[in-house]
Amino acid sequence: MSASKRKTQGSAMATEDRLGRLLDRLSSNPEALAMELQSLPQSPEARLQFLLREIDETVLPRHLDLLAGGQQLARLTVSNRRLIDIDTPGHTAPSDDPQAMAELLAETLTKLARIAGDLSLQVTRRTALPSHPEAACSVHTLEQLLGIEPSHIPFERLCRQIEAKALSQLVWANGSDRLTGAPEWVPALRDIATRYRAMHYKPRKAPRIRPMRTEGIAVPLSDKLIIVIVSLAENGLAAVMPRAEGLALIAAWQHPA
């Protein structure tokens, strides 16, 4: 097996595992989830990925408190999937210059990720909100500054949003399939997913849409229902869902803000 093949399979398995953890968290009681302490990985690289994923999954105004031995080391202020500030001892206020601000935040994240010992994270509500718009830094910008390979975060978020609204769905990753939801849609899902995935193996003599390039497509079932298909490399899902909601999710995925 080639190194690139092993890397792709490893990414597929990691993506499926993360999706499972995300679904477990979405089904948890909100109050219990707010008090949950999440343990960070030990390596700096994995910690950075963990923190960036938490930032990108946080839409409402929140504080992400980084703790060591029950003591707060830093407080990340996050909203709309963007990092606003990191409060640490000797904290320097963010610069008005967007580039300087992003570089300071990336540098601070790197220092936090390199702290020795066990670290944990707790999410708390941000109650004091400013009356003016705040400068913020996207995960994509932070990834570029940190030299991190672009992640699958947007794809995972799209899958999570689809799964929350799907009537029935077929998920494929690392050569295995998983079906959930209403059984009456299983034959249609299997058929369309098989046809779609087969496109990847056809000779590429002429330009055409293929799974490696297609970010999201919709197949009409009726005036109210569609089959939505999204894929990234060898991972993907096909889901039966309401027409308007499915088209809105694909549009947001293909044209992110």
ROKOLDREN-252622 format. One record per residue: residue number from 1; chain; x, y, z of N, C-alpha, C in turn. Coordinates in Angstrom, 1 decimal. Example, Ala and Ser with C-alpha at 12.3 -4.5 7.8 and 13.67 -1.06 7.14 Angstrom:
2
 seq mol   n_px   n_py   n_pz  ca_px  ca_py  ca_pz   c_px   c_py   c_pz
   1   A   13.2   -5.7    7.8   12.3   -4.5    7.8   13.2   -3.3    7.8
   2   A   12.8   -2.2    7.1   13.7   -1.1    7.1   12.9    0.0    7.9
This chain:
257
 seq mol   n_px   n_py   n_pz  ca_px  ca_py  ca_pz   c_px   c_py   c_pz
   1   A    0.9   -1.2    0.0    0.0    0.0    0.0    0.9    1.2    0.0
   2   A    0.6    2.2   -0.9    1.4    3.4   -1.0    1.2    4.3    0.3
   3   A    2.1    5.2    0.5    2.0    6.2    1.6    0.8    7.1    1.5
   4   A    0.5    7.5    0.2   -0.6    8.4    0.0   -1.9    7.6    0.3
   5   A   -2.0    6.3   -0.1   -3.2    5.5    0.2   -3.4    5.4    1.7
   6   A   -2.3    5.1    2.4   -2.4    4.9    3.9   -2.9    6.2    4.5
   7   A   -2.4    7.4    4.0   -2.7    8.7    4.6   -4.2    8.9    4.4
   8   A   -4.7    8.6    3.1   -6.1    8.8    2.8   -7.0    8.0    3.7
   9   A   -6.6    6.7    3.9   -7.4    5.8    4.7   -7.4    6.3    6.2
  10   A   -6.2    6.7    6.6   -6.1    7.2    8.0   -7.0    8.4    8.2
  11   A   -7.0    9.3    7.2   -7.9   10.5    7.3   -9.4   10.1    7.3
  12   A   -9.7    9.1    6.5  -11.1    8.7    6.4  -11.6    8.2    7.8
  13   A  -10.7    7.3    8.4  -11.1    6.8    9.7  -11.2    7.8   10.8
  14   A  -10.2    8.8   10.7  -10.3    9.9   11.7  -11.5   10.7   11.5
  15   A  -11.9   11.0   10.3  -13.1   11.8   10.0  -14.3   11.1   10.5
  16   A  -14.4    9.8   10.3  -15.6    9.0   10.8  -15.7    9.0   12.3
  17   A  -14.5    8.9   12.9  -14.5    8.9   14.4  -14.9   10.2   15.0
  18   A  -14.4   11.3   14.3  -14.8   12.7   14.8  -16.3   12.9   14.6
  19   A  -16.8   12.4   13.5  -18.3   12.6   13.2  -19.1   11.9   14.3
  20   A  -18.6   10.7   14.7  -19.3   10.0   15.7  -19.3   10.7   17.1
  21   A  -18.1   11.3   17.4  -18.0   12.0   18.6  -18.9   13.3   18.6
  22   A  -18.9   13.9   17.5  -19.8   15.1   17.3  -21.2   14.8   17.5
  23   A  -21.7   13.7   16.9  -23.1   13.3   17.0  -23.4   13.0   18.5
  24   A  -22.5   12.3   19.2  -22.7   12.0   20.6  -22.8   13.3   21.4
  25   A  -22.0   14.3   21.1  -22.1   15.6   21.8  -23.4   16.3   21.5
  26   A  -23.9   16.2   20.3  -25.1   16.9   19.9  -26.3   16.3   20.6
  27   A  -26.2   15.0   20.9  -27.4   14.4   21.6  -27.3   14.5   23.1
  28   A  -26.3   15.2   23.6  -26.1   15.4   25.1  -27.0   16.5   25.6
  29   A  -27.3   16.4   26.9  -28.0   17.5   27.5  -27.2   18.8   27.5
  30   A  -27.8   19.9   27.0  -27.0   21.2   26.9  -26.3   21.6   28.2
  31   A  -27.0   21.5   29.3  -26.4   21.9   30.6  -25.2   21.1   31.0
  32   A  -25.4   19.8   30.8  -24.3   18.8   31.1  -23.1   19.1   30.2
  33   A  -23.4   19.3   28.9  -22.4   19.5   27.9  -21.6   20.8   28.3
  34   A  -22.3   21.8   28.8  -21.6   23.1   29.1  -20.6   22.9   30.2
  35   A  -20.8   21.9   31.1  -20.0   21.7   32.3  -18.9   20.7   31.9
  36   A  -18.9   20.1   30.8  -18.0   19.0   30.4  -16.6   19.5   30.3
  37   A  -15.6   18.8   30.9  -14.2   19.0   30.7  -13.7   18.1   29.6
  38   A  -13.2   18.7   28.6  -12.6   17.9   27.5  -11.1   17.8   27.6
  39   A  -10.5   16.6   27.6   -9.1   16.5   27.7   -8.4   16.7   26.3
  40   A   -7.4   17.5   26.3   -6.6   17.8   25.1   -5.6   16.7   24.8
  41   A   -5.3   16.4   23.6   -4.2   15.5   23.3   -2.9   15.9   23.8
  42   A   -1.9   15.1   23.8   -0.6   15.4   24.4    0.3   16.1   23.5
  43   A    0.3   15.8   22.2    1.3   16.4   21.3    0.8   17.8   20.9
  44   A    1.7   18.8   20.7    1.4   20.1   20.3    0.6   20.2   19.0
  45   A    0.9   19.4   18.0    0.2   19.4   16.7   -1.2   19.0   16.9
  46   A   -1.4   17.9   17.7   -2.8   17.4   17.9   -3.6   18.4   18.7
  47   A   -2.9   19.1   19.7   -3.6   20.1   20.5   -4.1   21.3   19.6
  48   A   -3.2   21.7   18.7   -3.6   22.8   17.8   -4.8   22.4   17.0
  49   A   -4.8   21.2   16.4   -6.0   20.8   15.7   -7.2   20.7   16.5
  50   A   -7.1   20.3   17.8   -8.2   20.2   18.7   -8.8   21.6   18.9
  51   A   -7.9   22.6   19.2   -8.4   23.9   19.5   -9.0   24.5   18.3
  52   A   -8.4   24.3   17.1   -9.0   24.9   15.9  -10.4   24.3   15.6
  53   A  -10.5   23.0   15.9  -11.8   22.4   15.6  -12.9   22.9   16.6
  54   A  -12.5   23.1   17.8  -13.4   23.7   18.8  -13.9   25.1   18.4
  55   A  -12.9   25.9   17.9  -13.2   27.3   17.5  -14.2   27.2   16.3
  56   A  -14.0   26.3   15.4  -14.8   26.3   14.2  -16.2   25.7   14.4
  57   A  -16.3   25.0   15.5  -17.6   24.4   15.9  -18.4   25.3   16.8
  58   A  -17.9   26.5   17.2  -18.5   27.4   18.1  -19.1   28.5   17.4
  59   A  -20.5   28.6   17.4  -21.2   29.6   16.6  -21.6   30.8   17.6
  60   A  -22.2   30.4   18.7  -22.7   31.4   19.7  -21.5   32.0   20.4
  61   A  -21.7   33.2   21.0  -20.6   33.8   21.8  -20.2   32.9   23.0
  62   A  -19.0   32.5   23.0  -18.5   31.6   24.1  -17.1   31.9   24.5
  63   A  -16.7   31.4   25.7  -15.4   31.4   26.2  -14.9   29.9   26.2
  64   A  -13.7   29.7   25.7  -13.1   28.4   25.8  -12.0   28.5   26.8
  65   A  -12.2   27.9   28.0  -11.3   28.0   29.1  -10.3   26.9   29.1
  66   A   -9.0   27.2   28.9   -8.0   26.2   28.9   -7.4   26.0   30.3
  67   A   -7.5   24.7   30.9   -7.2   24.5   32.3   -6.1   23.5   32.4
  68   A   -5.3   23.6   33.5   -4.3   22.7   33.9   -4.4   22.5   35.4
  69   A   -4.7   21.3   35.9   -4.8   21.0   37.3   -5.9   21.9   37.9
  70   A   -7.0   22.1   37.1   -8.1   22.9   37.7   -7.9   24.4   37.6
  71   A   -6.7   24.8   37.2   -6.4   26.3   37.2   -6.5   26.8   35.7
  72   A   -7.1   27.9   35.5   -7.2   28.5   34.2   -5.9   29.0   33.7
  73   A   -5.5   28.6   32.5   -4.3   29.1   31.9   -4.5   30.2   30.9
  74   A   -5.7   30.0   30.2   -6.0   31.0   29.1   -7.5   30.9   28.9
  75   A   -8.0   32.0   28.3   -9.4   32.0   27.9   -9.5   32.5   26.5
  76   A  -10.1   31.7   25.6  -10.3   32.0   24.2  -11.7   32.5   24.1
  77   A  -11.8   33.7   23.5  -13.1   34.3   23.2  -13.5   34.0   21.7
  78   A  -14.6   33.3   21.5  -15.0   32.8   20.2  -16.4   33.1   19.9
  79   A  -16.7   33.4   18.6  -18.1   33.6   18.2  -18.1   33.5   16.7
  80   A  -19.2   32.9   16.2  -19.4   32.8   14.7  -18.2   32.0   14.1
  81   A  -17.7   31.0   14.8  -16.6   30.1   14.3  -15.3   30.9   14.0
  82   A  -15.1   32.0   14.8  -13.9   32.8   14.7  -13.3   33.1   16.0
  83   A  -12.0   33.2   16.1  -11.3   33.6   17.3  -11.2   35.1   17.4
  84   A  -11.7   35.6   18.6  -11.7   37.1   18.8  -10.5   37.5   19.6
  85   A  -10.1   36.7   20.7   -9.1   37.1   21.6   -8.6   35.9   22.4
  86   A   -7.4   35.9   22.9   -6.9   34.9   23.9   -6.4   35.7   25.1
  87   A   -7.0   35.5   26.2   -6.6   36.2   27.5   -5.7   35.3   28.3
  88   A   -4.5   35.7   28.4   -3.5   35.0   29.2   -2.8   35.9   30.2
  89   A   -2.0   35.4   31.2   -1.2   36.3   32.0   -0.2   37.1   31.1
  90   A   -0.2   38.4   31.4    0.6   39.3   30.5    0.0   39.5   29.2
  91   A   -1.3   39.4   29.1   -2.0   39.4   27.9   -1.8   40.8   27.1
  92   A   -1.6   40.7   25.8   -1.4   41.9   25.0   -2.7   42.0   24.2
  93   A   -3.3   43.2   24.2   -4.5   43.5   23.5   -4.3   43.3   22.0
  94   A   -5.3   42.7   21.3   -5.2   42.5   19.9   -4.9   43.8   19.1
  95   A   -4.1   43.7   18.1   -3.8   44.8   17.2   -5.0   45.2   16.3
  96   A   -5.1   46.5   15.9   -6.1   46.9   15.0   -5.9   46.4   13.6
  97   A   -4.6   46.0   13.3   -4.2   45.5   12.0   -4.6   44.0   12.0
  98   A   -5.4   43.6   11.0   -5.9   42.2   10.9   -4.7   41.2   10.8
  99   A   -3.7   41.5   10.1   -2.6   40.6    9.9   -1.8   40.4   11.2
 100   A   -1.5   41.5   11.9   -0.8   41.5   13.1   -1.6   40.8   14.2
 101   A   -3.0   41.0   14.2   -3.8   40.3   15.1   -3.8   38.8   14.9
 102   A   -3.9   38.4   13.7   -3.9   36.9   13.3   -2.6   36.3   13.7
 103   A   -1.5   37.0   13.5   -0.1   36.5   13.8    0.0   36.3   15.3
 104   A   -0.5   37.3   16.1   -0.4   37.2   17.6   -1.3   36.1   18.1
 105   A   -2.4   35.9   17.6   -3.3   34.8   18.0   -2.7   33.4   17.7
 106   A   -2.1   33.3   16.5   -1.5   32.1   16.1   -0.3   31.8   17.0
 107   A    0.5   32.8   17.3    1.7   32.6   18.2    1.3   32.2   19.6
 108   A    0.2   32.8   20.1   -0.3   32.4   21.4   -0.8   31.0   21.4
 109   A   -1.6   30.6   20.4   -2.0   29.2   20.3   -0.9   28.2   20.3
 110   A    0.2   28.6   19.6    1.3   27.7   19.6    2.0   27.5   20.9
 111   A    2.1   28.6   21.7    2.7   28.5   23.0    1.8   27.7   24.0
 112   A    0.5   27.9   23.9   -0.4   27.1   24.7   -0.4   25.6   24.4
 113   A   -0.2   25.3   23.1   -0.2   23.9   22.7    1.1   23.2   23.2
 114   A    2.1   24.0   23.4    3.4   23.4   23.8    3.6   23.3   25.4
 115   A    2.6   23.7   26.1    2.6   23.6   27.6    2.7   22.1   28.0
 116   A    3.7   21.8   28.9    3.8   20.5   29.4    2.7   20.1   30.3
 117   A    2.4   18.8   30.3    1.4   18.3   31.3    0.0   18.2   30.7
 118   A   -0.9   17.7   31.5   -2.3   17.5   31.0   -3.1   18.8   30.9
 119   A   -3.8   19.0   29.8   -4.6   20.2   29.7   -6.1   19.7   29.4
 120   A   -7.0   20.6   29.8   -8.4   20.3   29.5   -9.1   21.6   29.1
 121   A  -10.2   21.5   28.5  -11.0   22.6   28.0  -12.4   22.6   28.5
 122   A  -12.9   23.8   28.9  -14.3   23.9   29.3  -14.9   25.1   28.6
 123   A  -16.1   24.9   28.1  -16.8   25.9   27.3  -17.8   26.6   28.3
 124   A  -17.7   28.0   28.3  -18.6   28.7   29.2  -19.3   29.8   28.3
 125   A  -20.5   30.3   28.8  -21.2   31.3   28.1  -20.4   32.7   28.2
 126   A  -20.5   33.4   27.1  -20.0   34.8   27.2  -21.2   35.7   27.4
 127   A  -21.2   36.3   28.7  -22.4   37.1   29.0  -22.2   38.5   28.7
 128   A  -21.0   39.1   28.8  -20.8   40.5   28.6  -20.4   40.7   27.1
 129   A  -21.4   41.2   26.3  -21.2   41.3   24.9  -21.0   42.8   24.5
 130   A  -20.0   43.1   23.7  -19.8   44.5   23.3  -21.0   45.0   22.4
 131   A  -21.1   46.3   22.3  -22.2   46.9   21.4  -21.7   47.1   20.0
 132   A  -20.4   46.9   19.8  -19.8   47.2   18.5  -19.2   45.9   17.9
 133   A  -19.1   45.9   16.6  -18.5   44.7   15.9  -17.1   44.5   16.4
 134   A  -16.7   43.2   16.5  -15.3   42.9   17.0  -14.5   42.2   15.8
 135   A  -13.3   42.6   15.8  -12.4   41.9   14.8  -12.2   40.5   15.2
 136   A  -12.1   39.6   14.3  -11.9   38.2   14.6  -11.1   37.5   13.5
 137   A  -10.6   36.3   13.8   -9.7   35.6   12.9  -10.3   34.2   12.6
 138   A  -10.4   33.9   11.3  -11.0   32.6   10.9  -10.0   31.4   11.2
 139   A  -10.6   30.2   11.2   -9.8   29.0   11.4   -8.9   28.8   10.2
 140   A   -9.4   29.2    9.0   -8.6   29.0    7.8   -7.3   29.9    7.8
 141   A   -7.5   31.1    8.3   -6.3   32.0    8.4   -5.3   31.5    9.4
 142   A   -5.8   31.0   10.5   -4.9   30.4   11.6   -4.2   29.2   11.1
 143   A   -4.9   28.4   10.3   -4.2   27.2    9.7   -3.1   27.6    8.8
 144   A   -3.3   28.6    8.0   -2.2   29.1    7.1   -1.0   29.6    7.9
 145   A   -1.3   30.4    8.9   -0.2   31.0    9.7    0.6   29.9   10.5
 146   A   -0.2   28.9   10.9    0.4   27.8   11.7    1.1   26.7   10.9
 147   A    0.9   26.8    9.6    1.5   25.8    8.7    0.8   24.5    8.8
 148   A   -0.5   24.5    9.1   -1.2   23.3    9.2   -1.9   22.9    7.9
 149   A   -1.8   21.7    7.5   -2.5   21.3    6.3   -4.0   21.5    6.4
 150   A   -4.7   22.1    5.4   -6.1   22.4    5.6   -6.9   21.2    6.0
 151   A   -7.7   21.4    7.0   -8.4   20.4    7.7   -9.7   20.0    6.9
 152   A  -10.4   19.0    7.5  -11.7   18.6    6.9  -12.9   19.2    7.7
 153   A  -12.5   20.3    8.5  -13.5   20.9    9.4  -14.8   21.3    8.7
 154   A  -14.7   22.1    7.6  -16.0   22.5    6.9  -16.8   21.3    6.4
 155   A  -16.1   20.2    5.9  -16.8   19.0    5.4  -17.5   18.3    6.6
 156   A  -16.8   18.2    7.7  -17.4   17.6    8.9  -18.6   18.4    9.4
 157   A  -18.5   19.7    9.3  -19.7   20.5    9.8  -20.9   20.3    8.8
 158   A  -20.6   20.2    7.5  -21.7   20.0    6.6  -22.4   18.7    6.8
 159   A  -21.5   17.6    7.0  -22.1   16.3    7.3  -23.0   16.3    8.6
 160   A  -22.5   17.0    9.6  -23.2   17.1   10.8  -24.6   17.8   10.6
 161   A  -24.6   18.8    9.8  -25.8   19.6    9.6  -26.8   18.7    8.8
 162   A  -26.3   18.0    7.8  -27.1   17.1    7.0  -27.7   16.0    7.9
 163   A  -26.9   15.4    8.7  -27.3   14.3    9.5  -28.4   14.7   10.5
 164   A  -28.4   15.9   10.9  -29.4   16.4   11.9  -30.7   16.6   11.2
 165   A  -30.8   16.7    9.9  -32.1   16.9    9.2  -32.5   15.8    8.3
 166   A  -31.6   14.8    8.1  -31.9   13.8    7.1  -33.0   12.8    7.6
 167   A  -33.8   12.4    6.6  -34.8   11.4    6.9  -34.2   10.0    6.9
 168   A  -33.2    9.9    6.0  -32.4    8.6    5.9  -31.1    9.0    5.2
 169   A  -30.0    8.2    5.6  -28.7    8.5    5.0  -27.8    7.3    4.9
 170   A  -26.9    7.4    4.0  -25.9    6.4    3.8  -24.5    7.1    3.9
 171   A  -23.7    6.8    4.8  -22.3    7.3    5.0  -21.3    6.3    4.6
 172   A  -20.3    6.8    3.8  -19.2    5.8    3.5  -17.9    6.5    3.9
 173   A  -17.0    5.6    4.4  -15.7    6.0    4.9  -14.8    4.8    5.0
 174   A  -13.6    4.9    4.4  -12.6    3.8    4.6  -13.1    2.5    4.1
 175   A  -13.9    2.5    3.0  -14.4    1.3    2.4  -15.6    0.6    3.0
 176   A  -16.1    1.2    4.1  -17.3    0.7    4.7  -18.5    1.6    4.7
 177   A  -19.7    1.1    4.7  -20.9    1.9    4.6  -21.7    1.8    5.9
 178   A  -22.5    2.9    6.2  -23.3    2.9    7.4  -24.7    3.5    7.0
 179   A  -25.8    2.8    7.2  -27.1    3.3    6.9  -27.9    3.6    8.1
 180   A  -28.6    4.7    8.2  -29.4    5.1    9.3  -30.7    5.8    8.8
 181   A  -31.7    5.8    9.6  -32.9    6.5    9.2  -34.0    5.6    8.6
 182   A  -35.0    6.2    7.9  -36.1    5.5    7.4  -35.7    4.4    6.4
 183   A  -36.0    3.1    6.5  -35.6    2.0    5.7  -36.2    2.1    4.3
 184   A  -37.3    2.8    4.1  -37.9    2.8    2.7  -37.0    3.5    1.7
 185   A  -36.1    4.4    2.2  -35.2    5.1    1.3  -33.9    4.4    1.0
 186   A  -33.7    3.2    1.6  -32.4    2.5    1.5  -32.1    2.2    0.0
 187   A  -33.0    1.6   -0.8  -32.7    1.2   -2.1  -32.3    2.4   -3.0
 188   A  -33.0    3.5   -2.9  -32.7    4.7   -3.6  -31.3    5.3   -3.2
 189   A  -31.0    5.3   -2.0  -29.8    5.8   -1.5  -28.6    4.9   -2.0
 190   A  -28.8    3.6   -1.9  -27.7    2.7   -2.3  -27.5    2.9   -3.8
 191   A  -28.5    3.0   -4.6  -28.4    3.2   -6.1  -27.6    4.4   -6.4
 192   A  -28.1    5.6   -5.9  -27.5    6.8   -6.3  -26.1    7.0   -5.8
 193   A  -25.8    6.4   -4.6  -24.5    6.5   -4.0  -23.5    5.6   -4.8
 194   A  -24.0    4.4   -5.2  -23.2    3.6   -6.1  -22.8    4.2   -7.4
 195   A  -23.8    4.8   -8.0  -23.5    5.5   -9.3  -22.6    6.6   -9.1
 196   A  -22.7    7.4   -8.1  -21.9    8.6   -7.9  -20.5    8.1   -7.6
 197   A  -20.3    7.1   -6.7  -18.9    6.7   -6.4  -18.2    6.0   -7.5
 198   A  -19.0    5.4   -8.4  -18.4    4.8   -9.6  -17.8    5.8  -10.6
 199   A  -18.2    7.1  -10.5  -17.7    8.1  -11.4  -16.2    8.3  -11.2
 200   A  -15.7    8.0   -9.9  -14.3    8.2   -9.6  -13.4    7.3  -10.3
 201   A  -13.9    6.1  -10.7  -13.1    5.1  -11.3  -13.1    5.1  -12.8
 202   A  -13.9    6.0  -13.4  -14.0    6.0  -14.9  -12.7    6.7  -15.5
 203   A  -12.3    6.4  -16.7  -11.2    7.1  -17.3  -11.5    8.5  -17.5
 204   A  -10.4    9.4  -17.2  -10.6   10.8  -17.3  -10.1   11.4  -18.6
 205   A  -10.8   11.0  -19.7  -10.4   11.5  -21.0  -10.9   12.9  -21.3
 206   A  -12.0   13.3  -20.6  -12.5   14.6  -20.9  -13.0   15.2  -19.5
 207   A  -13.0   16.6  -19.5  -13.4   17.2  -18.2  -14.8   16.9  -17.9
 208   A  -15.1   16.6  -16.6  -16.4   16.3  -16.1  -16.4   16.4  -14.6
 209   A  -17.6   16.5  -14.1  -17.7   16.5  -12.6  -17.4   15.1  -12.0
 210   A  -16.6   15.1  -11.0  -16.2   13.9  -10.4  -16.2   14.1   -8.9
 211   A  -16.3   13.0   -8.1  -16.3   13.1   -6.7  -15.2   13.8   -6.0
 212   A  -14.0   13.8   -6.6  -12.9   14.5   -6.0  -13.0   16.0   -6.1
 213   A  -13.9   16.5   -7.1  -14.0   17.9   -7.3  -15.4   18.4   -6.9
 214   A  -16.4   17.5   -6.8  -17.7   17.9   -6.5  -17.9   18.1   -5.0
 215   A  -18.4   19.2   -4.6  -18.5   19.5   -3.2  -19.9   19.2   -2.7
 216   A  -20.9   19.2   -3.6  -22.2   18.9   -3.1  -23.2   18.9   -4.3
 217   A  -24.0   17.9   -4.5  -25.0   17.9   -5.5  -26.4   17.5   -5.0
 218   A  -27.4   17.7   -5.7  -28.8   17.3   -5.2  -29.5   16.6   -6.4
 219   A  -30.2   15.5   -6.0  -31.0   14.8   -7.0  -32.5   14.9   -6.5
 220   A  -33.3   15.5   -7.3  -34.7   15.6   -6.9  -35.5   14.3   -6.8
 221   A  -36.2   14.1   -5.8  -37.1   13.0   -5.6  -38.6   13.4   -5.8
 222   A  -38.9   14.6   -5.3  -40.3   15.1   -5.4  -40.2   16.6   -5.2
 223   A  -41.3   17.3   -5.2  -41.3   18.7   -5.0  -40.8   19.1   -3.6
 224   A  -40.8   18.2   -2.7  -40.4   18.5   -1.3  -39.2   17.8   -0.8
 225   A  -38.7   16.8   -1.6  -37.6   16.0   -1.1  -36.5   15.9   -2.2
 226   A  -35.3   15.8   -1.7  -34.1   15.6   -2.6  -33.2   14.6   -1.9
 227   A  -32.3   14.0   -2.7  -31.2   13.3   -2.2  -29.9   14.2   -2.3
 228   A  -29.3   14.5   -1.2  -28.1   15.3   -1.2  -26.9   14.4   -1.1
 229   A  -25.9   14.7   -1.9  -24.7   13.9   -1.9  -23.5   14.9   -1.7
 230   A  -22.7   14.6   -0.7  -21.4   15.4   -0.5  -20.3   14.4   -0.4
 231   A  -19.1   14.8   -0.8  -17.9   14.0   -0.6  -16.7   14.8   -0.5
 232   A  -15.7   14.1    0.1  -14.3   14.7    0.2  -13.4   13.5    0.2
 233   A  -12.6   13.5   -0.9  -11.7   12.3   -1.2  -12.5   11.1   -1.2
 234   A  -12.2   10.1   -0.3  -12.9    8.8   -0.3  -14.0    8.8    0.8
 235   A  -14.4    9.9    1.4  -15.4   10.0    2.4  -16.6   10.7    1.8
 236   A  -17.8   10.3    2.2  -19.0   11.0    1.8  -20.3   10.5    2.4
 237   A  -21.4   11.1    2.0  -22.7   10.7    2.4  -23.7   11.1    1.4
 238   A  -24.8   10.3    1.4  -26.0   10.6    0.6  -27.2   10.5    1.6
 239   A  -28.0   11.5    1.5  -29.1   11.7    2.4  -30.4   12.1    1.8
 240   A  -31.5   11.6    2.2  -32.8   12.1    1.8  -33.2   13.2    2.8
 241   A  -33.5   14.4    2.3  -33.9   15.5    3.2  -34.8   16.5    2.5
 242   A  -35.4   17.4    3.3  -36.3   18.4    2.7  -35.5   19.2    1.7
 243   A  -36.2   19.5    0.6  -35.6   20.2   -0.6  -35.0   21.5   -0.2
 244   A  -35.7   22.4    0.4  -35.2   23.7    0.7  -34.0   23.7    1.6
 245   A  -34.1   22.9    2.7  -33.0   22.8    3.6  -31.7   22.2    3.0
 246   A  -31.9   21.2    2.2  -30.8   20.6    1.5  -30.1   21.5    0.5
 247   A  -30.8   22.2   -0.3  -30.2   23.2   -1.2  -29.5   24.3   -0.5
 248   A  -30.1   24.8    0.6  -29.5   25.8    1.4  -28.1   25.4    2.0
 249   A  -28.0   24.1    2.5  -26.8   23.6    3.0  -25.7   23.5    1.9
 250   A  -26.1   23.0    0.7  -25.1   22.9   -0.3  -24.6   24.3   -0.8
 251   A  -25.5   25.2   -0.9  -25.1   26.6   -1.3  -24.2   27.2   -0.3
 252   A  -24.4   27.0    1.0  -23.5   27.5    2.1  -22.2   26.8    2.0
 253   A  -22.2   25.5    1.7  -20.9   24.8    1.6  -20.1   25.2    0.4
 254   A  -20.7   25.4   -0.7  -20.0   25.8   -1.9  -19.6   27.2   -2.0
 255   A  -20.3   28.1   -1.2  -20.0   29.5   -1.2  -19.9   30.0    0.3
 256   A  -18.9   29.6    1.0  -18.8   29.9    2.4  -18.6   31.4    2.6
 257   A  -19.1   31.9    3.8  -19.0   33.3    4.1  -17.5   33.7    4.4
